[in-house]
C-alpha cells in the first residue's frame, strides 16, 4: 500500500509544483493578473504563494512532515478560490463559468489537502516511503 500512497502523493503535488514554478519564474505576468483581481502587493503575493505551493508540495511529495505540507496547500487553496476565482462577481456568462470551474477546483483541492493532512497525522509513522513522520498526531 505504501507505493499507492507514494503514487498519490506524486500525482497530487504535480499541479502545485508546476504552478509554483510559474509563480516564481513568471512573477511579473502573474502579479499583473493578481492585481487585476484586487490582490494587495501582487508581486509579493505572487512570490509568497509560489513559495507556499513549492514548500507544501515538496513536503507532501518527499514525505517530510507531509501533514504540515498538506495544511500549507490547503492554506493556499481556500483563499485563492475566494479571491482569485470569485465567479459571483463576473457578469459575462463565459467568464463566470470559467471562474466557477477554477473556484470549485481550488475548493476540491483544498478539501483533498485537508483529507491528506488527517491521513498523514492519523497514520503517523506507519506509512512507508516517507522521509519523516508527521508533525501532528491524531489518535
N, C-alpha and C positions, 0 to 999 in steps of 0.2 A: 504494500500500500504506500510505502514511502515514495516510490517512484511516481505514483499517480499524483501525490501531493506536490512533488517537485515539478512535474509537467504542468499542473495547475498554477503553481507559483510563476513559472516562466511565462505561460500564456497570459496570466493576469497582469503581469508587470510590463509586458512589451509595450502596451499603449502608453503607460505612464512614462517609461524611459524614453520612448520616441518623442513624446510631447515635451518632456524635459529638455531634450536636445534642441528642439525647435525654439523653446523659450530662451535657452541660453545662447543659441547661435544666431537667432533672428530676432533679437530683442527689440530692435527699433520698430520693425514692422508689427510685431505682436503688441508692443506698447501702444502703437497707434490705434490698433483695434480696441485695446483695453480702454484707452482714452475716449474712444467713441461710445463706449458703454458707461462712461462716467466714473471709471475707477480712478481714485486719487493716486498721485505719484505713480503713473502707469509703468514707467521704466523700472522703478524699484519693485513694484508689484509683480511685473513680469519675471524679473530675475528671481525674486523671492519664491514665486510659485514654481519656477523651474527647479530651483534648489530643493524645494519641498518634495516635488514629484521625484526628483532624482534620488534624494536620500531615502524616502519612503519606498520607492520602487526597488532600489538596491538592497534595502534591509529585508524586504519580503523575498526577493529573488535569492539572495545569498543565505537567508535564514539567520540573520544577525538581529536579534530582538525583533523578529518578524511581527510580533504583536504590536510593538510601537510603530513599526513601519506601516502596518495596516491602518493604525489610527491616524498617522500623518497623511496617508492617502485619502482617508475619509474627511479629514480636516481640509483638504484641498477640494474635494468633490462637491460638498454641500454648498459652501459659499460661491463656488464657481457657477453652480447651477442657478443659484438665486440672482447673482449679479450679472453674469455674462450671458445668460440664456433666459432672461425674463420674457418669455413668449407672450405674456399677457399685455405687454407694452407695445407689441407690434400691431400695426393696423393693416399692413399688407398680408393677405392670406398666405402667400408663399413663404414670406419671412417668418410669419407666426408658426407655420407648420415646421419649418426648419429649426427654429429656436426651441419649439416644443420637443422635437426629437432629441436635440442636444441636452435640453433640461432633463428629460426622462433618462437619457443615457447616463448623465452625471449622477442623478439620484440613484439609479440602479448600481452604478459602480461604487458609490459611497456606501450603499447598503451592503454590497458584497464585501467591501473592505471592513465593515463592522462585523460581518459574519466571520471573516478571516481573523480579525482581532480576537473574537471569542474562541474560535477554534484553536488558535495558537496558544492563547492563555490557558485554555482548558487542557489541551493535550500535553502541554508542558514539554518536559524532556523526553517524553515517549516517542516523539517524532524523530525519525532518522533524516539524514541528508540535510541537517541544519548546522550552521557553524556555532550557534549558541542556543540556549534555551530562551524562553520568553522572559520579558522584564516583569510582566504582571502574572498573577496566578488566580485563576477562577476555579474553585473547587465545587 
